[in-house]
Amino acid sequence: MFGWPVVHVAIGRKNGRRRVAKGIVAVGQFAFGFFTVAQFGVGIIFGFGQFLVGLTAVAQFAGGVLFGVGQIATGYIAIGQFAVGYYALAQVAFAPRAWTPHERDPGAEELFRGFVSVLKNRIST
């Protein structure tokens, strides 16, 4: 698809150069794909790893456009120890609607409590 393999796994080096996984599903130390699992990578739709950017990201350093979850997270909705976004749930947040130990915006609280109730309903059924 798009000239890429559906799944590409790349680890180690080839001819002294680091290998980069590039595919619809990309897995490796360095990766670029629609769905990515990597130490460092770009997941166009979703990324999971240590340092990831994409539409949605779950990582230690998560640069999400819509949604980011990580120790350091960005996104329209960001959840992390340190978060930057429009809605943020964090210890330290830079957001118009933040829920932190020192700040409790009603809009942020409603959004994040809604997430919890949806998860509880999904798990119990």
N, C-alpha and C positions, 0 to 999 in steps of 0.2 A: 504494500500500500504506500503510495506517495514515494515510491522508490526505496522504501525502507522495509526491512524484515518485520514481521509481526512481533516476534520476540528476539531480542538481541542481548546476549550476555557477554560482557567483555571484562576480563580481569588481567592484571599483570602488564607486561610490556611486550612490544613487538618492534624489533630493530632498534632497541634502545628508547623507544617512545612509549608514553603511557597510552593504553588503549582506551577508547571512549565508546561506550555502548550507545548506539543510535537505532531506535526502533519505535514501533507503536508502544510496545512494552520494553523499556530499557533497564537493564540491571548491570551495575558495575560500580567500581570506585568512582568513575566519572561517567555520567550518563546524560543523554538528552532524548526525550521522547514524550509521547502523550501521557503515558503512565510510567513513572520513574521510581526506581528504588536504587539509591546511590549514596555514597558518602558526600559527593559534591555533584549537584545536577540541576537540570531544568525539567520539570514535569509540566508540560503545557496544560494538561487538565488536572493531574494529581501527582504530587511528589512526596516521597517518604524517604527520610534519611537523616544525615547529619546537617548538611547545609544545602537547602533546596529552595528554589523559587518556582512559582507557577501560579495558576489560577487558584488552586487550593494546595496547601502544603502542611505536612506534619513532619517536623524536624527539630533538631536542637536549635538551629537558626532557620526559622521558617519565614520565607518571604512570599506570602500569599497575596493575591490581588483581592479575591473575594473572602477567603477564609484561611487563617493561619493559626496553627497550634504548635507551640514550642517553648523552649526556655526563653528565647527571644523571638517574638512573633509580630508580623505585620499583616494587615488585611482589612477589608471593610469590617469583618468580624475577626478579632484577634484574641486568642487565649494564651496566656503564658506568664512567666515570672515577670517579664518586661514586655509590654505590648503597645503597639502603635496602630491605631485604626479609628474607625468611626464608633464602633462598639468594642469595648475592651473589658476583659475579665483578667485581672492581673494583680501582682503585688505593686508594681509601678506601671502606670498607664498614661499615655498621651492620647486622649480621645475626648470628643465632645460628650460621649455617653460612656462613662467608665464606672466599673464596679471594682473597687480596691478596698483594702482594709481601712482607708481613710476617707473614701468617697463612695457614695452609693447613689448613682443616678437611677431614678425610677424606670426610665426606658430601658437601660441596660439590665437592670434587675429583672424586669418583665421578660426580656428576650432570653436571658440565660436560664431563668426558672422554667420558661417554656421548653427549652432544650431538654432540661432534666425530666419534665413530665412526659415529653414525647418518648424519651429513652426508656423511662419506667414502663410506659404502656407497651412499647415494642418488646421489651424483655419479658414482661408478664404474660404476653399472649403467645 
